[in-house]
Amino acid sequence: YALPPHLKTCLLYLTLYPTEDYGIMREQVICRWVCEGFIQKKHGKTLYEVGEEYFEDLISKSMIQPQFYNHGNTVWSCCVHDMMLDLLTSISEEENFLKVLSGLQPISVQSTIRRLSLQNINAEDSKKLATMNLSHLRSLTVSPEAFTYLLPAFSSFPAIRVLDLHGCSQVDDNHCKQICNLFHLRYLRLSRISITEIPNEIGSLQLLQFLDLDMTKIKELPSTFVQLSQLEYLSLDNQTRLPECFGNLKSLQKLSPHITIRSPTMLHDLGRLSELRRLFVRFDECDESYDEPFVQCLSNLVNL
């Protein structure tokens, strides 16, 4: 109860994860905080960098526990102690902050739902869910088990900012077209699903900041993809090719896991991404024609 309001909000948000020993990835949860609007601006720092401070504050106060470290001895993932998670869940329910449906309790919702995590629901729960007014929903996280019953009409969520469908193999290309009409989206996670293409309408998501398309079957992104001027974080499958003129993604800070350079022209586009903080480059081939463009590219990436 002594936490400052911004840390309390970020801590309550962790109730969307299913169990006390669930590994919460540092990078993903900070991106979610940013896209939910929980992070306060600080002069000279990006919202993500401020989010990193929040994360470290929660660890130093023992509100969350480090789980794994990366090579730089930075916390890579964390977890929430079971007693702490019980307390947070109780407060979240009391304040109507985030609703978790796990199939373990009957659905009973009288108030407006703004954040919803569907961890595991049955057919009966799905029928009740279909009768609820979810027009005010700002955040939706769906597990593969829950998606089996839900199969949502995404048009039901006109105000949604955060959509996480990680691992929901039933998501198909038709769902992607519906998602491209959710104009308020800031965070979209479609990793580990079987989609084969991203529609041209992706360019309509002008507020999108985080996009995860890792471990999909997408071969190439459409030309309209470069219209995502607010995109800061992009994760792609190794086989997915970026479109021409991807240098127009001026806000991009991280491109994961790596970018494969197939021509000197790609280095010109890469050099226009001056906000990039981290970069892993691979070359299909490399001869003398790459030397000067590569040096010029690196000299432009002043935030690496």
C-alpha contacts under 8 A as a table, 3 or more apart, distances in Angstrom:
res1	aa1	res2	aa2	distance
3	L	7	L	6.21
3	L	8	K	5.80
4	P	7	L	5.61
4	P	8	K	6.28
5	P	8	K	5.03
5	P	9	T	6.20
6	H	9	T	5.30
6	H	10	C	6.42
6	H	38	F	6.68
6	H	39	I	7.29
6	H	40	Q	7.90
7	L	10	C	5.09
7	L	11	L	6.02
7	L	54	Y	6.55
7	L	58	L	7.30
8	K	11	L	5.10
8	K	12	L	6.14
9	T	12	L	5.28
9	T	13	Y	6.34
9	T	38	F	7.11
10	C	13	Y	5.21
10	C	14	L	7.08
10	C	33	W	6.73
10	C	38	F	6.87
11	L	14	L	5.57
11	L	15	T	7.91
11	L	58	L	7.76
11	L	63	M	7.79
11	L	88	L	7.73
12	L	15	T	5.89
12	L	88	L	5.76
12	L	89	T	7.53
12	L	91	I	7.79
12	L	92	S	6.24
12	L	97	F	7.63
13	Y	16	L	6.23
13	Y	98	L	7.18
14	L	17	Y	5.92
14	L	80	V	7.99
15	T	18	P	7.37
15	T	85	L	6.70
15	T	88	L	6.57
15	T	89	T	5.84
15	T	92	S	7.66
15	T	98	L	7.54
15	T	100	V	7.78
16	L	98	L	7.27
16	L	99	K	7.91
16	L	100	V	6.41
16	L	116	L	7.82
16	L	117	S	5.68
16	L	141	T	7.91
17	Y	22	Y	6.86
17	Y	24	I	7.64
18	P	22	Y	6.71
18	P	119	Q	6.88
19	T	22	Y	5.28
19	T	82	D	7.68
20	E	79	C	6.35
20	E	80	V	5.16
20	E	81	H	5.46
20	E	82	D	4.81
20	E	85	L	6.40
21	D	79	C	5.71
21	D	80	V	6.77
21	D	81	H	7.35
21	D	82	D	7.81
22	Y	79	C	5.96
22	Y	80	V	7.83
23	G	67	Q	7.19
23	G	77	S	5.94
23	G	78	C	5.80
23	G	79	C	5.52
24	I	28	Q	7.88
24	I	29	V	7.01
24	I	77	S	5.26
24	I	78	C	5.18
24	I	79	C	5.86
25	M	28	Q	5.50
25	M	29	V	6.23
25	M	76	W	6.28
25	M	77	S	4.40
25	M	78	C	6.65
26	R	29	V	5.52
26	R	30	I	6.23
26	R	55	F	7.71
26	R	75	V	7.23
26	R	76	W	5.55
26	R	77	S	5.11
26	R	78	C	6.94
27	E	30	I	5.37
27	E	31	C	6.24
27	E	76	W	7.68
28	Q	31	C	5.10
28	Q	32	R	6.21
29	V	32	R	4.98
29	V	33	W	6.23
30	I	33	W	5.03
30	I	34	V	6.27
30	I	48	Y	6.62
30	I	51	G	5.54
30	I	52	E	6.80
30	I	55	F	7.53
31	C	34	V	5.08
31	C	35	C	6.21
31	C	48	Y	6.78
31	C	51	G	7.98
31	C	187	Y	7.89
31	C	210	F	7.08
32	R	35	C	5.08
32	R	36	E	5.97
32	R	162	V	7.42
32	R	187	Y	6.89
33	W	36	E	5.14
33	W	37	G	6.34
33	W	38	F	5.30
33	W	39	I	6.42
33	W	51	G	7.23
34	V	37	G	5.29
34	V	38	F	5.97
34	V	39	I	5.54
34	V	47	L	6.45
34	V	48	Y	6.66
34	V	51	G	7.13
35	C	38	F	7.68
35	C	161	R	7.09
35	C	162	V	6.96
35	C	186	R	5.39
35	C	187	Y	6.02
35	C	209	Q	7.12
35	C	210	F	7.81
36	E	139	S	7.88
36	E	161	R	6.91
36	E	162	V	7.02
36	E	186	R	7.90
37	G	40	Q	7.94
39	I	47	L	6.29
39	I	50	V	6.91
39	I	51	G	6.23
40	Q	47	L	7.22
40	Q	50	V	7.47
41	K	45	K	7.58
41	K	46	T	7.51
41	K	47	L	6.11
41	K	50	V	7.35
42	K	45	K	5.66
42	K	46	T	7.50
42	K	47	L	7.62
42	K	50	V	7.03
45	K	49	E	6.00
45	K	50	V	6.59
46	T	49	E	5.18
46	T	50	V	6.46
47	L	50	V	5.10
47	L	51	G	6.14
48	Y	51	G	4.85
48	Y	52	E	6.28
49	E	52	E	5.02
49	E	53	E	6.61
50	V	53	E	5.09
50	V	54	Y	6.52
51	G	54	Y	4.99
51	G	55	F	6.25
52	E	55	F	5.03
52	E	56	E	6.26
53	E	56	E	5.14
53	E	57	D	6.08
54	Y	57	D	5.01
54	Y	58	L	6.33
55	F	58	L	5.30
55	F	59	I	6.46
56	E	59	I	5.07
56	E	60	S	6.09
57	D	60	S	5.11
57	D	61	K	6.18
58	L	61	K	5.18
58	L	62	S	6.22
58	L	63	M	5.21
58	L	64	I	5.93
59	I	62	S	4.94
59	I	63	M	5.94
59	I	64	I	5.21
59	I	65	Q	6.11
59	I	66	P	7.05
60	S	63	M	7.71
61	K	64	I	7.87
62	S	65	Q	6.34
63	M	80	V	7.41
63	M	84	M	7.49
64	I	78	C	6.56
64	I	79	C	5.98
64	I	80	V	5.06
64	I	81	H	7.09
65	Q	78	C	5.39
65	Q	79	C	5.34
65	Q	80	V	6.06
65	Q	81	H	7.21
66	P	69	Y	7.66
66	P	75	V	6.08
66	P	76	W	7.92
66	P	77	S	6.35
66	P	78	C	4.41
66	P	79	C	6.57
67	Q	75	V	7.31
67	Q	76	W	7.50
67	Q	77	S	5.41
67	Q	78	C	4.59
67	Q	79	C	6.27
68	F	75	V	6.03
68	F	76	W	5.44
68	F	77	S	5.31
68	F	78	C	6.91
69	Y	72	G	7.68
69	Y	73	N	5.41
69	Y	74	T	5.38
69	Y	75	V	4.42
69	Y	76	W	4.84
69	Y	77	S	7.03
70	N	73	N	5.39
70	N	74	T	5.56
70	N	75	V	6.42
70	N	76	W	5.56
71	H	74	T	7.31
75	V	78	C	7.21
80	V	84	M	6.45
80	V	85	L	5.99
81	H	84	M	5.19
81	H	85	L	6.05
82	D	85	L	5.00
82	D	86	D	6.20
83	M	86	D	5.19
83	M	87	L	6.41
84	M	87	L	5.13
84	M	88	L	6.15
85	L	88	L	5.05
85	L	89	T	5.96
86	D	89	T	5.18
86	D	90	S	6.22
87	L	90	S	5.16
87	L	91	I	6.31
88	L	91	I	5.14
88	L	92	S	5.94
89	T	92	S	5.03
89	T	93	E	6.14
90	S	93	E	5.27
90	S	94	E	6.19
91	I	94	E	4.96
91	I	95	E	6.08
92	S	95	E	5.26
92	S	96	N	5.75
92	S	97	F	4.94
92	S	98	L	5.86
92	S	99	K	7.71
93	E	96	N	4.97
93	E	97	F	6.53
93	E	98	L	6.84
93	E	99	K	6.84
94	E	97	F	7.81
96	N	99	K	7.05
96	N	111	S	7.70
96	N	113	I	7.50
97	F	114	R	7.43
97	F	115	R	6.95
98	L	113	I	7.47
98	L	114	R	6.95
98	L	115	R	4.79
98	L	116	L	5.91
98	L	117	S	7.64
99	K	113	I	7.00
99	K	115	R	6.12
99	K	116	L	4.89
99	K	117	S	6.28
100	V	116	L	5.94
100	V	117	S	4.77
100	V	118	L	6.14
100	V	119	Q	7.23
101	L	104	L	7.70
101	L	105	Q	7.58
101	L	107	I	7.38
101	L	116	L	7.73
101	L	117	S	6.24
101	L	118	L	5.02
101	L	119	Q	5.98
101	L	120	N	6.75
101	L	121	I	6.77
102	S	105	Q	7.15
102	S	118	L	6.32
102	S	119	Q	4.79
102	S	120	N	4.53
102	S	121	I	5.85
103	G	106	P	7.22
103	G	119	Q	7.68
103	G	120	N	5.36
103	G	121	I	4.57
103	G	122	N	6.45
103	G	125	D	7.49
106	P	125	D	7.57
107	I	125	D	6.64
107	I	128	K	7.31
107	I	129	L	7.94
109	V	112	T	7.91
112	T	133	N	7.71
112	T	134	L	7.73
112	T	136	H	7.02
113	I	116	L	6.90
113	I	134	L	6.57
113	I	136	H	6.64
113	I	137	L	5.94
114	R	134	L	7.83
114	R	136	H	5.74
114	R	137	L	4.20
114	R	138	R	5.17
114	R	139	S	6.52
115	R	137	L	5.95
115	R	138	R	5.81
115	R	139	S	4.60
115	R	140	L	6.14
116	L	137	L	7.47
116	L	139	S	6.12
116	L	140	L	5.02
116	L	141	T	6.43
117	S	140	L	5.87
117	S	141	T	4.68
117	S	142	V	6.11
118	L	121	I	6.93
118	L	140	L	7.75
118	L	141	T	6.09
118	L	142	V	4.86
118	L	143	S	6.15
118	L	146	A	5.96
119	Q	141	T	7.97
119	Q	142	V	6.31
119	Q	143	S	5.12
119	Q	145	E	7.09
119	Q	146	A	5.94
120	N	143	S	6.80
120	N	145	E	5.48
120	N	146	A	4.66
121	I	125	D	5.86
121	I	126	S	6.74
121	I	145	E	7.28
121	I	146	A	5.15
121	I	149	Y	7.17
122	N	125	D	5.30
122	N	126	S	6.25
122	N	146	A	7.45
122	N	149	Y	6.62
123	A	126	S	4.98
123	A	127	K	6.48
123	A	149	Y	5.91
124	E	127	K	5.29
124	E	128	K	6.64
125	D	128	K	5.19
125	D	129	L	6.08
126	S	129	L	4.94
126	S	130	A	6.18
126	S	149	Y	6.09
126	S	150	L	5.94
127	K	130	A	5.18
127	K	131	T	6.89
128	K	131	T	5.42
128	K	132	M	6.91
129	L	132	M	5.36
133	N	136	H	7.66
134	L	137	L	5.28
134	L	156	S	6.60
134	L	157	F	6.28
135	S	156	S	6.00
135	S	157	F	5.18
135	S	158	P	6.24
135	S	159	A	6.83
136	H	157	F	7.10
136	H	158	P	7.69
136	H	159	A	6.13
136	H	160	I	7.66
137	L	140	L	7.30
137	L	157	F	6.01
137	L	158	P	7.92
137	L	159	A	6.25
137	L	160	I	5.61
138	R	157	F	7.75
138	R	159	A	5.74
138	R	160	I	3.96
138	R	161	R	5.17
138	R	162	V	6.43
139	S	160	I	5.73
139	S	161	R	5.90
139	S	162	V	4.55
139	S	163	L	6.04
140	L	160	I	7.59
140	L	162	V	6.20
140	L	163	L	5.07
140	L	164	D	6.35
141	T	162	V	7.96
141	T	163	L	6.01
141	T	164	D	4.70
141	T	165	L	6.37
142	V	146	A	6.21
142	V	147	F	6.23
142	V	164	D	6.32
142	V	165	L	5.47
142	V	166	H	7.66
142	V	168	C	7.73
143	S	146	A	5.27
143	S	147	F	6.22
143	S	165	L	6.81
143	S	166	H	7.20
143	S	167	G	7.22
143	S	168	C	6.59
144	P	147	F	5.14
144	P	148	T	6.62
144	P	165	L	7.69
144	P	166	H	7.67
144	P	167	G	5.84
144	P	168	C	4.33
144	P	169	S	7.00
145	E	148	T	5.61
145	E	149	Y	7.64
145	E	168	C	7.95
146	A	149	Y	5.69
146	A	150	L	6.12
147	F	150	L	4.76
147	F	151	L	5.58
147	F	152	P	7.87
147	F	168	C	6.53
147	F	170	Q	7.48
148	T	151	L	6.50
148	T	170	Q	7.40
152	P	156	S	7.93
153	A	156	S	5.87
153	A	178	Q	7.90
154	F	157	F	5.70
154	F	158	P	7.90
154	F	175	H	7.89
154	F	178	Q	6.18
154	F	179	I	6.37
154	F	182	L	7.79
155	S	158	P	6.07
155	S	178	Q	6.96
155	S	181	N	7.58
155	S	182	L	7.45
157	F	160	I	5.55
157	F	182	L	7.58
158	P	182	L	6.06
158	P	183	F	7.78
158	P	184	H	7.66
159	A	182	L	7.44
159	A	184	H	6.06
160	I	163	L	7.26
160	I	182	L	6.90
160	I	184	H	6.07
160	I	185	L	6.01
161	R	184	H	5.33
161	R	185	L	4.04
161	R	186	R	5.11
161	R	187	Y	6.36
162	V	185	L	5.97
162	V	186	R	6.00
162	V	187	Y	4.64
162	V	188	L	6.23
163	L	185	L	7.49
163	L	187	Y	6.12
163	L	188	L	5.09
163	L	189	R	6.46
164	D	187	Y	7.71
164	D	188	L	5.93
164	D	189	R	4.74
164	D	190	L	6.79
165	L	168	C	5.59
165	L	171	V	7.99
165	L	188	L	7.99
165	L	189	R	5.87
165	L	190	L	5.46
165	L	191	S	7.49
166	H	189	R	5.89
166	H	190	L	5.28
166	H	191	S	5.05
166	H	192	R	6.05
166	H	193	I	7.09
167	G	190	L	7.52
167	G	191	S	6.30
167	G	192	R	4.69
167	G	193	I	5.53
168	C	171	V	5.94
168	C	192	R	7.31
168	C	193	I	5.89
169	S	172	D	7.83
169	S	192	R	7.15
169	S	193	I	4.62
169	S	194	S	5.87
170	Q	193	I	7.46
170	Q	194	S	7.63
171	V	175	H	6.05
171	V	176	C	7.78
171	V	193	I	6.56
171	V	194	S	6.98
171	V	195	I	6.95
172	D	175	H	5.40
172	D	176	C	6.68
172	D	193	I	7.99
172	D	194	S	6.55
172	D	195	I	5.15
173	D	176	C	5.02
173	D	177	K	6.65
173	D	195	I	5.43
173	D	196	T	6.78
173	D	197	E	6.54
173	D	198	I	7.30
173	D	199	P	7.99
174	N	177	K	5.26
174	N	178	Q	6.69
175	H	178	Q	5.13
175	H	179	I	6.22
176	C	179	I	4.96
176	C	180	C	6.31
176	C	198	I	6.85
176	C	199	P	7.15
177	K	180	C	5.25
177	K	181	N	7.19
177	K	198	I	7.97
177	K	199	P	6.25
177	K	201	E	7.09
178	Q	181	N	5.60
178	Q	182	L	7.51
179	I	182	L	5.48
180	C	183	F	7.10
180	C	199	P	7.96
180	C	201	E	5.81
180	C	202	I	5.38
180	C	204	S	6.63
180	C	205	L	6.43
181	N	201	E	7.84
181	N	204	S	7.30
181	N	205	L	7.60
182	L	185	L	5.87
182	L	205	L	7.16
183	F	204	S	6.66
183	F	205	L	5.20
183	F	206	Q	7.07
183	F	207	L	7.23
184	H	205	L	7.22
184	H	207	L	6.27
184	H	208	L	7.74
185	L	188	L	7.04
185	L	205	L	6.63
185	L	207	L	6.23
185	L	208	L	5.56
186	R	207	L	5.54
186	R	208	L	4.03
186	R	209	Q	5.03
186	R	210	F	6.30
187	Y	208	L	6.15
187	Y	209	Q	6.05
187	Y	210	F	4.70
187	Y	211	L	6.22
188	L	208	L	7.68
188	L	210	F	6.12
188	L	211	L	5.02
188	L	212	D	6.47
189	R	210	F	7.79
189	R	211	L	5.83
189	R	212	D	4.69
189	R	213	L	6.77
190	L	193	I	6.39
190	L	211	L	7.75
190	L	212	D	5.74
190	L	213	L	5.31
190	L	214	D	7.51
190	L	216	T	7.95
191	S	212	D	5.75
191	S	213	L	4.81
191	S	214	D	4.76
191	S	215	M	5.64
191	S	216	T	6.23
192	R	213	L	7.79
192	R	214	D	6.53
192	R	215	M	4.80
192	R	216	T	5.70
193	I	215	M	6.96
193	I	216	T	5.45
193	I	217	K	7.95
194	S	216	T	5.53
194	S	217	K	5.93
195	I	198	I	7.85
195	I	216	T	6.05
195	I	217	K	5.82
195	I	218	I	6.57
196	T	216	T	7.01
196	T	217	K	4.69
196	T	218	I	4.41
196	T	219	K	7.11
197	E	217	K	7.49
197	E	218	I	5.03
197	E	219	K	7.20
197	E	220	E	7.30
197	E	221	L	7.27
198	I	202	I	6.94
198	I	218	I	7.33
198	I	221	L	6.32
198	I	222	P	6.81
199	P	202	I	5.92
199	P	222	P	6.97
200	N	203	G	6.53
200	N	222	P	5.84
200	N	223	S	7.40
200	N	224	T	5.70
200	N	225	F	7.38
201	E	204	S	5.61
201	E	205	L	7.97
201	E	224	T	7.41
202	I	205	L	5.83
202	I	224	T	6.81
202	I	225	F	6.19
203	G	206	Q	6.65
203	G	224	T	5.10
203	G	225	F	5.45
203	G	226	V	7.36
203	G	227	Q	5.26
203	G	228	L	5.97
204	S	228	L	7.98
205	L	208	L	5.59
205	L	228	L	6.80
206	Q	227	Q	7.36
206	Q	228	L	5.52
206	Q	229	S	6.72
206	Q	230	Q	6.66
207	L	228	L	7.57
207	L	229	S	7.99
207	L	230	Q	5.87
207	L	231	L	7.66
208	L	211	L	7.38
208	L	228	L	6.80
208	L	230	Q	6.00
208	L	231	L	5.58
209	Q	230	Q	5.49
209	Q	231	L	4.03
209	Q	232	E	5.06
209	Q	233	Y	6.37
210	F	231	L	6.11
210	F	232	E	6.10
210	F	233	Y	4.80
210	F	234	L	6.24
211	L	231	L	7.63
211	L	233	Y	6.25
211	L	234	L	5.11
211	L	235	S	6.42
212	D	233	Y	7.98
212	D	234	L	5.94
212	D	235	S	4.68
212	D	236	L	6.51
213	L	216	T	6.10
213	L	234	L	7.79
213	L	235	S	5.71
213	L	236	L	4.92
213	L	237	D	6.44
214	D	235	S	5.65
214	D	236	L	4.47
214	D	237	D	4.29
214	D	238	N	7.85
215	M	236	L	7.44
215	M	237	D	5.09
216	T	237	D	6.24
217	K	237	D	7.81
217	K	239	Q	7.94
217	K	240	T	7.88
218	I	221	L	7.40
218	I	237	D	7.65
218	I	239	Q	7.44
218	I	240	T	5.66
219	K	239	Q	5.97
219	K	240	T	4.52
219	K	241	R	6.13
220	E	240	T	5.15
220	E	241	R	4.58
220	E	242	L	6.31
220	E	243	P	7.01
221	L	225	F	6.54
221	L	240	T	7.17
221	L	241	R	6.36
221	L	242	L	5.76
221	L	243	P	5.70
222	P	225	F	5.58
222	P	243	P	6.28
223	S	226	V	6.34
223	S	243	P	5.57
223	S	244	E	6.89
224	T	227	Q	5.63
225	F	228	L	6.03
225	F	243	P	7.39
225	F	246	F	7.98
226	V	229	S	7.19
226	V	243	P	7.48
226	V	245	C	6.90
226	V	246	F	5.48
226	V	247	G	7.74
226	V	248	N	5.72
226	V	249	L	5.80
227	Q	248	N	7.29
227	Q	249	L	7.26
228	L	231	L	5.62
228	L	249	L	6.40
229	S	248	N	7.16
229	S	249	L	5.36
229	S	250	K	6.23
229	S	251	S	6.29
230	Q	249	L	7.56
230	Q	250	K	7.72
230	Q	251	S	5.60
230	Q	252	L	7.65
231	L	234	L	7.32
231	L	249	L	6.75
231	L	251	S	5.76
231	L	252	L	5.58
232	E	251	S	5.27
232	E	252	L	3.97
232	E	253	Q	5.02
232	E	254	K	6.53
233	Y	252	L	5.99
233	Y	253	Q	5.99
233	Y	254	K	4.98
233	Y	255	L	6.28
233	Y	256	S	7.97
234	L	252	L	7.51
234	L	254	K	6.30
234	L	255	L	5.05
234	L	256	S	6.16
235	S	255	L	5.96
235	S	256	S	4.50
235	S	257	P	6.39
236	L	240	T	6.32
236	L	255	L	7.87
236	L	256	S	6.28
236	L	257	P	6.92
237	D	240	T	5.42
237	D	257	P	7.82
238	N	257	P	7.62
238	N	258	H	7.63
242	L	246	F	6.59
243	P	246	F	5.83
245	C	248	N	6.03
245	C	269	D	6.17
246	F	249	L	5.88
246	F	269	D	6.12
246	F	270	L	7.62
247	G	250	K	6.61
247	G	268	H	7.82
247	G	269	D	4.24
247	G	270	L	5.84
247	G	271	G	7.37
247	G	272	R	5.07
247	G	273	L	5.73
248	N	269	D	7.86
248	N	272	R	7.38
248	N	273	L	7.65
249	L	252	L	5.79
249	L	273	L	6.72
250	K	272	R	7.09
250	K	273	L	5.42
250	K	274	S	7.01
250	K	275	E	6.92
251	S	273	L	7.33
251	S	275	E	6.02
252	L	255	L	7.32
252	L	273	L	6.44
252	L	275	E	5.96
252	L	276	L	5.88
253	Q	273	L	7.91
253	Q	275	E	5.16
253	Q	276	L	3.88
253	Q	277	R	5.28
253	Q	278	R	7.08
254	K	276	L	5.64
254	K	277	R	6.13
254	K	278	R	5.61
254	K	279	L	6.93
255	L	258	H	6.38
255	L	259	I	7.20
255	L	276	L	7.79
255	L	278	R	7.34
255	L	279	L	6.61
256	S	259	I	7.46
256	S	279	L	7.80
256	S	280	F	7.75
257	P	280	F	7.04
258	H	279	L	6.80
258	H	280	F	4.70
258	H	281	V	5.61
258	H	282	R	6.99
259	I	279	L	7.91
259	I	280	F	6.47
259	I	281	V	5.15
259	I	282	R	6.16
260	T	281	V	6.04
260	T	282	R	4.66
260	T	283	F	5.46
260	T	284	D	6.59
261	I	264	P	7.64
261	I	266	M	6.14
261	I	267	L	7.04
261	I	281	V	7.12
261	I	282	R	6.06
261	I	283	F	4.75
261	I	284	D	6.11
261	I	285	E	7.95
262	R	266	M	6.85
262	R	283	F	6.35
262	R	284	D	5.37
262	R	285	E	6.87
263	S	266	M	5.50
263	S	267	L	7.23
263	S	290	Y	7.80
264	P	267	L	5.23
264	P	268	H	6.86
264	P	289	S	7.06
264	P	290	Y	5.47
264	P	293	P	6.32
264	P	294	F	7.79
265	T	268	H	5.17
265	T	269	D	6.69
266	M	269	D	5.12
266	M	270	L	6.09
267	L	270	L	4.87
267	L	271	G	6.06
267	L	293	P	6.12
267	L	294	F	6.14
267	L	297	C	6.02
268	H	271	G	5.21
268	H	272	R	6.79
268	H	293	P	6.64
268	H	297	C	6.32
269	D	272	R	5.34
269	D	273	L	7.23
270	L	273	L	5.57
270	L	297	C	6.57
271	G	274	S	6.59
271	G	296	Q	7.27
271	G	297	C	4.07
271	G	298	L	6.59
271	G	299	S	7.90
271	G	300	N	5.52
271	G	301	L	6.20
272	R	297	C	7.72
272	R	300	N	7.05
272	R	301	L	7.72
273	L	276	L	5.91
273	L	301	L	6.85
274	S	300	N	6.13
274	S	301	L	4.69
274	S	302	V	6.24
274	S	303	N	6.67
275	E	301	L	7.02
275	E	302	V	7.52
275	E	303	N	5.77
275	E	304	L	7.78
276	L	279	L	7.08
276	L	301	L	6.62
276	L	303	N	6.01
276	L	304	L	5.86
277	R	303	N	5.32
277	R	304	L	4.13
278	R	304	L	5.66
279	L	304	L	7.43
283	F	286	C	6.33
286	C	289	S	7.74
286	C	290	Y	6.17
287	D	290	Y	5.81
287	D	291	D	7.34
288	E	291	D	5.34
289	S	292	E	7.05
289	S	293	P	7.71
290	Y	293	P	5.57
290	Y	294	F	5.91
291	D	294	F	5.31
291	D	295	V	6.39
292	E	295	V	5.25
292	E	296	Q	6.17
293	P	296	Q	5.07
293	P	297	C	5.94
294	F	297	C	4.97
294	F	298	L	6.28
295	V	298	L	5.30
295	V	299	S	6.28
296	Q	299	S	5.17
296	Q	300	N	6.51
297	C	300	N	5.40
297	C	301	L	6.72
298	L	301	L	5.26
298	L	302	V	7.83
299	S	302	V	6.69
301	L	304	L	5.95
